[in-house]
């Protein structure tokens, strides 16, 4: 991978996938776009071009657009997942037979434990394959697809945290990643990208507490009108529960306010101000259904993992749990059973304390001895 132009496959032709395709095509890379539903990309298939508005404007050529997984990944240098985290595992199993040594997979974003899930799945089924898996903390773009032909890129974020799993790949491979994505900021702890999952903090609360308006198909702006000071208060409570968990396991927490100020250049001092200072949020419309990734992705790959960790280390997460329970009821789904929990990934138990044991032995001992004494709703 010494050349400056790469074969890059993007899995997912929705909002983020199209934004990545435009971004990378503009830089001269050969882009293959893998779609899952043909009717949504009919014009892009016919023209092999994506029309872009906003931060990047113009018509950008893509080398190939396909729904054939073998065709898409077998010659790729990089494979970008730009799909809901809830289908990371499904996508990984589909591309498994066609992966080759030294390919780099990047999850955009990984949400909570995404890179770990993908890496361990590949190692389980193809243990001899030399593969590299990394994740971002959030999507690089604030963007929306335009029908079957284009994308509106509302914002390219100032900085996006990135980490490989295992972290040993960071030193060798991150310079290559950073040459393509200068906005990516390397962190040396996968827990930082996984547990600073801001989508999980924001989206489920706002969606659940606006469920009446959404199910009535009322038209309103999701952030600008959907977040009152009362709703912002609950976002703050959930963020503080998350930060308490991070601090307890030895990860320096990034609050939502600090994150927004870094990523969007805000100067917010409280949680309500955050959402009303981000310019690219102002015109984003509310979803037309509750069956949207704000719940179907951000609950099982965001709030459920946090709740699971809280249970394991005996930190109460009543506000997080309440949103999960309400979402379960609204969608008649058991997100705890679907989600990424410590019970499903036992390796997470050692990962949670991997860098903390040597630093804070008195705390690590209490964690290792915890008996999960806090009441925990199993969401049955």
N, C-alpha and C positions, 0 to 999 in steps of 0.2 A: 504493500500500500504506500509506496513512495511517491506515486504520482499525485498531482493536485486535483485531478478530476476523477470521480468515482462512479461506479454503478450503484445506485441507491434505490432500493425498493421501499415503497411506502405502502403499508397494509392499512387500508381504510381510506375511502374517498369522500369523507364527509367534511365537516368544517376544518378540522386541523389537518387532515390529509391533503386537502387541496392547498392550504396555506403553505405547508411544507413543500409541496410539489413546485409551487411558484417560487418560493424562496430559493430552492436548490437549483431549479432550472435557470434562474437569473444568474447564478454563480457558475454555470457551465457544466454542471453534473448531468450524467445520464440518468433520468428519472423513470422508474417503472411504478405505475400506480395500480394497486390491486384493489378491486372493488368487490362488494358482496351482493349488491342489487343493481342490475343493469339499467333499470328505468331511471335511476337517479343520476346517471352519468352518460346518457345517450348522446348528448351533444359533444361531450368531451371525448367519447369513443370515436365519433365520426371525424372530429377535427384534430385530435391529439393535441389540443391546446386548452389552456384554462385562462379565462379572462379574469383579471384581478383588479380590485379597486381598493382605495385607502392608502395604507402605508407603502404598498407596492402596487404600482399601476401598470397596466399593459396586458398583452397577450403572450403567454409563455408556453413553449412547446414541451411536451413530454415524449420520451422515447417510445414508451409502450404503456398500454392500459389493458389489463386482463383480469379475469377471475380464476385463472389457472395458477394454483399455488406453486407447482413445480416450475413453470415458466417464469414466475415472478422471482423466486428466491435462489435458484440454483447457481446463477452467475452474479449474484449481488455481493458487493463488498460490505455494504451496510443494509440492515433491515430495520426499518422504523415501524414500530407498532403505534398507530394513531387510531385506536379503537377504544371503546369502553373497557376499563380494567376488568369488568366482570366477564369478559370473553378472552382475556389473555391466555388462559389455560386451553381453551378450545382452539385458538389460533396456533398455539405452540404445537399441539398434537397434529394439526393439519400440515405444518411445514416440516415437522421432524424428519421425515424420510429424505428430504431434499437438501438439508443443511450440510455445509462443508466446513472443513477445518478453517479456523481463523476468521470466520465471519463475525461481524459485530452486530449485535441486536441492541436497539435502544428503545425503551418504553417511554412514550410521551403522553402523559406521565405514567409513572409506575403505580401511583396511588400508594396504598400501604402494603408493603412486602411484594410488590409486583416482580421486581428483578429476581428476588429469591424464589418465588414460585416458578418463574420461567426457567431459571438456571437449573434448579433442582429437578424439574420435570425432564429437561434435556439430558441431564446427567443420569437420571434413572433409566431412561430408555436407550440412550446412546452414550454409555460411560466413557468410551474412548474418543469421542469427538472433542476437539479443542475449540470451544466456543466462548465468546465474550459477551456478557450481558450487562447493560447499564440501564439506569432510569433517571428521568428528570423529576424534580419535585412538583412541577406544574407544566402545563402546556406553554410553549414559547409564545404562542399567539393568542390574542383575543380576536376571534374571527367568526364569521358566519357564512355558510355556503349560499350560493345564489342559484336556485333552480338546478338545471342539469349542465350548466356551462361555466360557472364562475365562483368566485369567493370574494368576500369583503374582509380585508385585514384591518381591523379597527386599531390594533396595537401590536407592536413587537415589543415584548417585555424587556426591561432594562437588563435584568439578570435572572437566570434560572439555575438553581442548584442541580448538580449532576454527580452521580457516583456509580462506579461499577460494583458488581457483586460477583466473586469476592473482591474486596477492595485492593488486593494486590495488583490488579490490572490497571489501577489508576495511573501510576507513575509512568508506565510504558505507553499506554494507549491514549491517555487524555490529550496530549498535544495534537494528535490527529483529529480528535473530536473537536477540539477548540479551534483548529484551523478552519473547520467548516462552520461551526456555531460559536462565534466569539462571545455571544451572550451567555453561554454555559459557564457556570462557576463551579469549580471542583470542590467537593467536600470529601473528606476521607472516612466517612462513617455512613454506611447505608441507612442507619437509623434516622439520620437527619433528613434525607430525601423522603423516606417512607413515612415518618411520623409528623413531619411538618406538612401534612396534607390539608391544604386550606379549602379545597373543594368540599371535603367532608364537614368542615366547620360551618361553611356558608350555605351550600345548596339545600341540604335536607331540611334545615330549620325554616328557611324562607318558603320552600315548596309546601311543607306540611302546614305551616301557619297561614298560607294563602290557598289552602286546598279548596275552600268554598268557591272562591273567585275562579280558580283554575277549572274546576269541574263544571262551573256554569259557563265556561268559555268566555269569561270577561276579558276584554283587552286592556292590559296595563303593562307598564314597564317593570320588569322583574325586580331590579335593584332600586331604581329611582322612586317607584311608588309602592313596591312590595315590602320595603324595609322601613318600618316605623321605628321610633326609639324603643318601643316595647320589644319588638322583634330583635332589634340590635342588642338589647339587654340579654336575651337568651343566647344569641350568637356569642356574646362575651362570656357567659357562664360555661358554654361548651368549650370555648377556646381555653379558658382557664383550667378546666378539667384536663384537657389534652396537655397543656403546658406543665401541669403538676405531675402527670405521668412521666413526661420527658425528663423533668428535673430529677425525679426519684430514681430513674434508671441511668443517670449520668450523662444525659444529652442536654446541651444548652438549648433551651426552647426558644423558638422564634414566634413571637406573638403575631396574630393576624395584622395588627396595626403596624408593627415593625416591617413585616413582610410587604404589605401594601405600599408603605413609604419607600421601600427599596425597589420594588418591582415596577411600580407605577409613578414614582416620583411625587407621591402625595406628601402632605404635611399634617396629616390627621393626628389628633390627640385622643379621640375616643372612637368607639366602634360604629356609632351612627355616622360620624363624619367620614369614615373610610369609604363607605359605599356611595356617598354623595360628592366625593371629591374625584373619583376615578372617572375621567371623561369618557373612556371607552365603554363604561357600564351604562351610561345614561339612556341610550336608545335601545338597549337589549330588551326584547319583549318577553313576557311571561310565556311558559309552555302552555299548550292547549290540552294537555292530559297529564295525569299524575304518573302515568307509566312512561317515565322519562329518566335519563341517566342520572339526574339530580337525586333520584331515589334508588333506581335499580343498579346504579354503579356506586354512588357515594355512600350508600348505607352498607352494603356487604364488603366493600373494599376500603372503607374509611371509618365509619362509626363503629361497626362491629369489631374490627381489629382493636380499636381503642378500648372498647368495652371489655373485650377479652383480656387485654393486658391489665386493665384496671382490676378485673376479677383476680387475675393471677398474682398480682402484687398487693392485693388488699387495699386498693384505692377506690373509693366510691365514685361512681360516675352517673349520678341520678339524672342529670339533664341529657347526657348522651343516650342513656337507656330509654328515657321517655320518648325521644324522637324515633328511636328504633321501634319501640312498641307501637306508636301511632302509625308509622309507615307500614309495619306488618299488618295492622288492622285495615288501613286504607286500601292496600293492594292485595289483601288476603294472601300474604306471602310470609314465610318464616325466613327472614333475612339472616338470622343467626345461623341457621343450618346451611344457608348458601354461602356465608361469608368466610373470610380468611381469619381463622381463629388459631390460638395456640394449640388447641386440641388437634387440629388438622395438620399443623406444622410444628411438631415437637422441637425441631432444631431452633425454633425461635426462643425457647427458654434460655439456652446458653447465649444466643445472640443478644438478647435484651441486656445482659450483664457483662458482655465480653470485655469492655474497656473500663468497666466500673469497678470490678472486683479488686484490681490492683490499686485503684485510686482511693476508694472509699470502703475499706474492708468491713467497717462496722455496719454500714448500710447493706453491703452485699450479703453478709451473713443473715440479716433479718429477711432479705428477699428469698434467699435459698430455703429458709425455714418457714416461709409463710404457708399458712394452711387454708388460704382462701376463705377467711372467716366472714368477709363482707357479704351481706345478702345480695344475691344476683338473680335477676329474672332470666329464666332460660327461654323465654319467648315462645313456649309451647302454646 
